[in-house]
Amino acid sequence: MSYIVLARKWRPQNFDEVVGQQFITTTLKNSLSSGKVAHAILFSGPRGVGKTSTARILAKSINCDKGPTPTPCSVCTNCIEISEGKSIDVIEIDAASHTGVGDVREIIENIKYLPVSGKTKVYIIDEVHMLSNSAFNALLKTLEEPPGHALFILATTEVSKIPLTILSRCQKYDFKKVSSNDIKNSLKQITSRENIEIDDSTIHMIASESDGSLRDALSLLDKLNTTFDGKIKYEEATKLFGIFDSSYCLSLFKSILAQDPKKCLQIIIELNQKGINPKKTIEQLLRIVRYSVFIRVCGSSVTTDLAEDEASQINEEVSKFDIGALENIFNQTLKASEDISRSAYPEIALEMNIVKLANLGHAIPINDILNKLESISLNTMSKTSEISGAKKSGISAKPTIKNEADDNIISKETPEKKNLKQENIENLSLSNFIEYIKDNESMTGIYLEKADKIEIKDTEIKLIYNSQSVFSDSIQKKDNIDKIKDLLKKRHSKEFNINVLVNKPEKKGPEKENNNYDSNQSKNIINNKALKEALDTFGGRLIKVKNNIKGDK
């Protein structure tokens, strides 16, 4: 066949034509100029970024009639033969099909012969990670000390699979993905020379779809050129590749931020009617959300593969939102992507996940939630204390002490606040007792706080719970009692006795339940201030008030 695809036709012929790898090409040119070229070189990186092309250029630079030189002439016999893949002195080996010890043994046997026409015999082993362990071991000695007329250039896309013994014998160069701007500039130059009519939107789409691979970008361009005979329109290109206009995804993102599920569904339905793959839709949305976080954190100047108008629109939208809200949207979009990829019904999964994203409440800063919870907790404890005191006194919620003549007996309602360091070791205040236990054993301290009454007399401590609960059950466990005793002994050098009393309510029959749990109690619960604050904080709603009192069976 006489036709040569664009990726081969426009393969770089010198270091200056290699796109997006300036650091590597500069280093290689310097090593050629100074005559310090390593005998074994490893090129690693993703597909289609110029590893094999750079290896051929290096071989040309060494075997050029003017070489070694950083600028091969590309007109001498050696340069032409190497460019066309016909040189006897430059041997390219595909390690994917030559994986065994026998293939490596052939290299070892032939490497001792001098080059025929060039100065150096160059072995380019592509996809070298495909060699077997035995083949790698057979290559070690030759790779470490090859003849002076030989050079090894290894190339791989999966450097992690290469043994360390091989890596330590090579000078390693890591190729990176080609940036979107570099790909677009290369495509513009090639389309201009090939007389291909194409707009900037289509070039941007090709650069985005190529994922940093210039070879992939040229393959896509070749396909479009063949299909549309040199006149490529954006709408036709998107249909051919099954790619939707990025404006759809941008509108979808804006609708999610606006919490407009109706608009979101309309966009998704329209995309489904166009035959767009749901996985492609969620991938593009995830890309937009990801870059929105970048732009919100770093500003619109951050480097992305977004078009300028897209970046400016996203910057305008996300400036109104907290980073936490965008992170929350990204996490949910990532989960949606995983759900859709596993689902047997991806269209339905996409629709439901998009509705969920549109109804997703914006994140509340965690500090605000904690502060609100703390204030609710304090208010609740204060009211509980007042009500308990009022019930016991029959008059008002006042602090109560079991025996006013005995300063050593302290109940939970005592508002005493002392510094433990200033306190006489013979006396133990309630507040400092709970604080001390909580500082050392936080969960045990929480169980103590939930006691309805605590009485302390000398070394006797009585914990009173008005009803059975998870707190009363937990505090009675031996390990929690032992923790309290050990901490008190460590602090006061005394043995303390801990007694836990749980007042179990009398069982009431079903006939008494309705009388005791009347509508007035339901109203009191519904109007509870702490409950209202909790509902407001978390956006909840009260569905039903249940009576938990059970009669005898």
ZIMOSUL-V499831 format. One record per residue. N is the residue number from 1. RES is the residue in one letter. PHI is phi in radians with two decimals (999 if undefined). BURIAL is # if it has 24 or more other C-alpha atoms within 12 Angstrom, else .. Layout:
# ZIMOSUL-V499831
n;res;phi;burial
N;RES;PHI;BURIAL
N;RES;PHI;BURIAL
This chain:
# ZIMOSUL-V499831
n;res;phi;burial
1;M;999;.
2;S;-1.54;.
3;Y;-1.29;.
4;I;-2.00;.
5;V;-1.13;.
6;L;-1.08;#
7;A;-1.10;#
8;R;-1.49;.
9;K;-1.10;.
10;W;-1.87;#
11;R;-1.13;#
12;P;-1.06;#
13;Q;-1.89;#
14;N;-2.62;#
15;F;-1.10;#
16;D;-1.21;.
17;E;-1.54;.
18;V;-1.23;#
19;V;-1.67;#
20;G;1.36;#
21;Q;-2.25;#
22;Q;-1.04;.
23;F;-1.10;.
24;I;-1.19;#
25;T;-1.12;#
26;T;-1.12;.
27;T;-1.10;.
28;L;-1.16;#
29;K;-1.11;#
30;N;-1.14;.
31;S;-1.17;.
32;L;-1.22;#
33;S;-1.15;.
34;S;-1.61;.
35;G;1.25;.
36;K;-1.99;.
37;V;-1.53;#
38;A;-1.16;#
39;H;-1.41;#
40;A;-2.47;#
41;I;-2.21;#
42;L;-2.09;#
43;F;-1.82;#
44;S;-2.21;#
45;G;2.74;#
46;P;-1.18;#
47;R;-1.22;#
48;G;1.17;#
49;V;-1.96;#
50;G;1.92;#
51;K;-1.18;#
52;T;-1.19;#
53;S;-1.08;#
54;T;-1.13;#
55;A;-1.10;#
56;R;-1.16;#
57;I;-1.11;#
58;L;-1.12;#
59;A;-1.10;#
60;K;-1.12;#
61;S;-1.10;#
62;I;-1.39;#
63;N;-1.69;#
64;C;-1.06;#
65;D;-1.01;#
66;K;-1.64;.
67;G;-1.50;#
68;P;-1.14;#
69;T;-2.58;#
70;P;-1.30;#
71;T;-2.23;#
72;P;-1.09;#
73;C;-1.32;#
74;S;1.14;#
75;V;-2.13;.
76;C;-1.28;.
77;T;-1.08;.
78;N;-1.09;#
79;C;-1.09;#
80;I;-1.15;#
81;E;-1.10;#
82;I;-1.17;#
83;S;-1.09;#
84;E;-1.54;.
85;G;1.32;.
86;K;-1.91;.
87;S;-1.24;#
88;I;-1.29;#
89;D;-1.54;#
90;V;-2.02;#
91;I;-1.82;#
92;E;-1.71;#
93;I;-2.12;#
94;D;-1.58;#
95;A;-1.17;#
96;A;-1.19;.
97;S;-1.91;.
98;H;-2.28;#
99;T;-1.74;#
100;G;-1.64;#
101;V;-1.14;.
102;G;-1.08;.
103;D;-1.19;#
104;V;-1.23;#
105;R;-1.09;.
106;E;-1.11;.
107;I;-1.09;#
108;I;-1.10;#
109;E;-1.26;.
110;N;-1.53;.
111;I;-1.22;#
112;K;-1.28;.
113;Y;-1.42;.
114;L;-1.21;.
115;P;-1.10;#
116;V;-1.40;.
117;S;-2.10;.
118;G;-1.61;#
119;K;-1.58;#
120;T;-2.40;#
121;K;-1.58;#
122;V;-1.93;#
123;Y;-1.87;#
124;I;-1.81;#
125;I;-1.85;#
126;D;-1.53;#
127;E;0.89;#
128;V;-1.12;#
129;H;-1.16;#
130;M;-1.39;#
131;L;-1.10;#
132;S;-1.31;#
133;N;-1.04;.
134;S;-1.14;.
135;A;-1.14;#
136;F;-1.05;#
137;N;-1.11;.
138;A;-1.19;#
139;L;-1.48;#
140;L;-0.94;#
141;K;-1.10;.
142;T;-1.15;#
143;L;-1.17;#
144;E;-1.33;#
145;E;-2.36;.
146;P;-1.32;#
147;P;-1.04;#
148;G;-1.11;.
149;H;-1.65;#
150;A;-2.08;#
151;L;-2.44;#
152;F;-1.82;#
153;I;-2.17;#
154;L;-1.78;#
155;A;-2.30;#
156;T;-2.68;#
157;T;-1.75;#
158;E;-2.33;.
159;V;-1.16;#
160;S;-1.16;.
161;K;-1.56;.
162;I;-1.56;#
163;P;-1.05;#
164;L;-1.11;.
165;T;-1.13;.
166;I;-1.36;#
167;L;-1.04;#
168;S;-1.22;.
169;R;-1.71;#
170;C;-2.08;#
171;Q;-1.57;#
172;K;-1.74;#
173;Y;-2.20;#
174;D;-1.75;#
175;F;-1.44;#
176;K;-1.93;#
177;K;-1.11;#
178;V;-1.34;#
179;S;-1.16;#
180;S;-1.06;#
181;N;-1.15;#
182;D;-1.14;#
183;I;-1.12;#
184;K;-1.10;#
185;N;-1.12;.
186;S;-1.15;#
187;L;-1.12;#
188;K;-1.12;#
189;Q;-1.15;.
190;I;-1.21;#
191;T;-1.12;#
192;S;-1.17;.
193;R;-1.27;.
194;E;-1.58;.
195;N;1.02;.
196;I;-1.72;#
197;E;-1.50;#
198;I;-2.68;#
199;D;-1.63;.
200;D;-1.14;.
201;S;-1.10;#
202;T;-1.21;#
203;I;-1.08;#
204;H;-1.12;#
205;M;-1.11;#
206;I;-1.09;#
207;A;-1.10;#
208;S;-1.21;#
209;E;-1.28;#
210;S;-1.32;#
211;D;0.95;#
212;G;1.42;#
213;S;-1.89;#
214;L;-1.19;#
215;R;-1.12;#
216;D;-1.09;#
217;A;-1.11;#
218;L;-1.20;#
219;S;-1.16;#
220;L;-1.14;#
221;L;-1.11;#
222;D;-1.07;#
223;K;-1.12;.
224;L;-1.12;#
225;N;-1.12;#
226;T;-1.20;.
227;T;-1.25;.
228;F;-1.88;.
229;D;0.95;.
230;G;1.43;.
231;K;-2.17;#
232;I;-1.81;#
233;K;-1.92;#
234;Y;-1.08;#
235;E;-1.07;.
236;E;-1.20;.
237;A;-1.16;#
238;T;-1.13;#
239;K;-1.17;.
240;L;-1.10;#
241;F;-1.61;#
242;G;1.21;.
243;I;-1.88;#
244;F;-1.69;#
245;D;-1.02;#
246;S;-1.09;#
247;S;-1.13;#
248;Y;-1.10;#
249;C;-1.16;#
250;L;-1.15;#
251;S;-1.14;#
252;L;-1.11;#
253;F;-1.13;#
254;K;-1.10;#
255;S;-1.18;#
256;I;-1.15;#
257;L;-1.11;#
258;A;-1.41;.
259;Q;0.95;.
260;D;-2.04;#
261;P;-1.12;#
262;K;-1.10;.
263;K;-1.12;#
264;C;-1.06;#
265;L;-1.12;#
266;Q;-1.07;.
267;I;-1.17;#
268;I;-1.10;#
269;I;-1.09;#
270;E;-1.14;.
271;L;-1.15;#
272;N;-1.10;#
273;Q;-1.17;.
274;K;-1.41;.
275;G;1.43;.
276;I;-1.32;#
277;N;-1.11;#
278;P;-0.99;#
279;K;-1.13;#
280;K;-1.16;#
281;T;-1.09;#
282;I;-1.23;#
283;E;-1.13;#
284;Q;-1.18;#
285;L;-1.13;#
286;L;-1.06;#
287;R;-1.09;#
288;I;-1.11;#
289;V;-1.11;#
290;R;-1.03;#
291;Y;-1.21;#
292;S;-1.14;#
293;V;-1.15;#
294;F;-0.99;#
295;I;-1.16;#
296;R;-1.17;#
297;V;-1.43;.
298;C;-1.83;.
299;G;1.60;.
300;S;-1.21;#
301;S;-1.39;.
302;V;-1.11;.
303;T;-1.38;.
304;T;-2.42;#
305;D;-1.66;#
306;L;-1.38;#
307;A;-1.20;#
308;E;-1.07;.
309;D;-1.17;.
310;E;-1.13;#
311;A;-1.07;#
312;S;-1.18;.
313;Q;-1.15;#
314;I;-1.13;#
315;N;-1.07;#
316;E;-1.16;.
317;E;-1.28;#
318;V;-1.34;#
319;S;-1.11;.
320;K;-1.51;.
321;F;-2.05;#
322;D;-1.30;.
323;I;-1.06;#
324;G;-1.04;.
325;A;-1.15;#
326;L;-1.19;#
327;E;-1.10;#
328;N;-1.11;#
329;I;-1.12;#
330;F;-1.09;#
331;N;-1.06;.
332;Q;-1.20;#
333;T;-1.17;#
334;L;-1.11;#
335;K;-1.11;.
336;A;-1.08;#
337;S;-1.06;#
338;E;-1.18;.
339;D;-1.09;#
340;I;-1.17;#
341;S;-1.16;.
342;R;-1.65;.
343;S;-1.32;.
344;A;-1.37;.
345;Y;-2.22;.
346;P;-1.08;#
347;E;-1.11;#
348;I;-1.17;.
349;A;-1.07;#
350;L;-1.10;#
351;E;-1.05;#
352;M;-1.19;#
353;N;-1.21;#
354;I;-1.19;#
355;V;-1.08;#
356;K;-1.10;#
357;L;-1.11;#
358;A;-1.19;#
359;N;-1.67;.
360;L;-1.27;#
361;G;-1.20;.
362;H;-1.18;#
363;A;-1.11;.
364;I;-1.65;.
365;P;-0.92;.
366;I;-1.09;.
367;N;-1.13;.
368;D;-1.13;.
369;I;-1.12;.
370;L;-1.12;.
371;N;-1.09;.
372;K;-1.15;.
373;L;-1.10;.
374;E;-1.12;.
375;S;-1.16;.
376;I;-1.09;#
377;S;-1.10;.
378;L;-1.14;.
379;N;-1.10;.
380;T;-1.14;.
381;M;-1.11;.
382;S;-1.13;.
383;K;-1.20;.
384;T;-1.07;.
385;S;-1.14;#
386;E;-1.16;#
387;I;-1.14;.
388;S;-1.09;#
389;G;-1.16;#
390;A;-1.15;.
391;K;-1.15;.
392;K;-1.29;.
393;S;-1.47;.
394;G;1.38;.
395;I;-2.20;.
396;S;-2.63;.
397;A;-1.49;.
398;K;-1.97;.
399;P;-1.06;#
400;T;-2.08;#
401;I;-2.21;#
402;K;-1.02;.
403;N;-2.46;.
404;E;-1.15;.
405;A;-1.38;.
406;D;-1.94;.
407;D;-1.23;.
408;N;-1.47;#
409;I;-1.72;#
410;I;-2.24;#
411;S;-1.70;#
412;K;-1.12;#
413;E;-1.39;#
414;T;-1.17;#
415;P;-1.48;.
416;E;-1.37;.
417;K;-2.24;.
418;K;-2.21;.
419;N;-1.49;.
420;L;-1.07;.
421;K;-1.20;.
422;Q;-1.53;.
423;E;-1.40;.
424;N;-1.11;.
425;I;-1.10;.
426;E;-1.30;.
427;N;-1.89;#
428;L;-2.25;#
429;S;-1.37;#
430;L;-1.11;#
431;S;-1.08;#
432;N;-1.25;#
433;F;-1.08;#
434;I;-1.15;#
435;E;-1.08;#
436;Y;-1.11;#
437;I;-1.14;#
438;K;-1.18;.
439;D;-1.12;.
440;N;-1.67;.
441;E;-2.35;#
442;S;-1.06;.
443;M;-1.18;.
444;T;-1.09;#
445;G;-1.10;#
446;I;-1.15;.
447;Y;-1.07;#
448;L;-1.14;#
449;E;-1.05;#
450;K;-1.43;#
451;A;-1.18;#
452;D;-1.34;#
453;K;-2.75;#
454;I;-2.25;#
455;E;-2.03;#
456;I;-2.13;#
457;K;-2.39;#
458;D;0.95;.
459;T;-1.80;#
460;E;-1.81;.
461;I;-2.15;#
462;K;-2.07;#
463;L;-1.84;#
464;I;-2.02;#
465;Y;-2.04;#
466;N;-1.25;.
467;S;-2.63;.
468;Q;-1.30;.
469;S;-2.68;.
470;V;-1.11;.
471;F;-1.30;#
472;S;-1.18;#
473;D;-1.17;#
474;S;-1.22;.
475;I;-1.18;#
476;Q;-1.42;#
477;K;-1.15;.
478;K;-1.03;.
479;D;-1.15;.
480;N;-1.25;#
481;I;-1.08;#
482;D;-1.12;.
483;K;-1.10;#
484;I;-1.11;#
485;K;-1.06;#
486;D;-1.12;.
487;L;-1.17;#
488;L;-1.17;#
489;K;-1.13;.
490;K;-1.12;.
491;R;-1.46;#
492;H;-2.00;#
493;S;1.01;.
494;K;-2.42;.
495;E;-1.55;.
496;F;-1.95;#
497;N;-1.82;.
498;I;-1.98;#
499;N;-2.10;#
500;V;-2.01;#
501;L;-2.04;.
502;V;-2.08;#
503;N;-1.44;.
504;K;-1.48;.
505;P;-1.21;.
506;E;-1.17;.
507;K;-1.28;.
508;K;-2.09;.
509;G;-1.27;.
510;P;-1.06;.
511;E;-1.23;.
512;K;-1.57;.
513;E;-1.11;.
514;N;-1.14;.
515;N;-1.23;.
516;N;-1.44;.
517;Y;-1.99;.
518;D;-1.61;.
519;S;-1.18;.
520;N;-1.10;.
521;Q;-1.16;.
522;S;-1.06;.
523;K;-1.13;.
524;N;-1.08;.
525;I;-1.18;.
526;I;-1.10;.
527;N;-1.54;.
528;N;-1.05;.
529;K;-1.14;.
530;A;-1.09;#
531;L;-1.13;.
532;K;-1.08;.
533;E;-1.12;#
534;A;-1.12;#
535;L;-1.14;.
536;D;-1.16;.
537;T;-1.14;#
538;F;-1.79;.
539;G;1.15;.
540;G;-1.59;.
541;R;-2.55;.
542;L;-1.48;.
543;I;-1.64;.
544;K;-2.73;.
545;V;-1.85;.
546;K;-1.85;.
547;N;-1.67;.
548;N;-1.57;.
549;I;-1.38;.
550;K;-1.90;.
551;G;-1.47;.
552;D;-1.21;.
553;K;-1.70;.
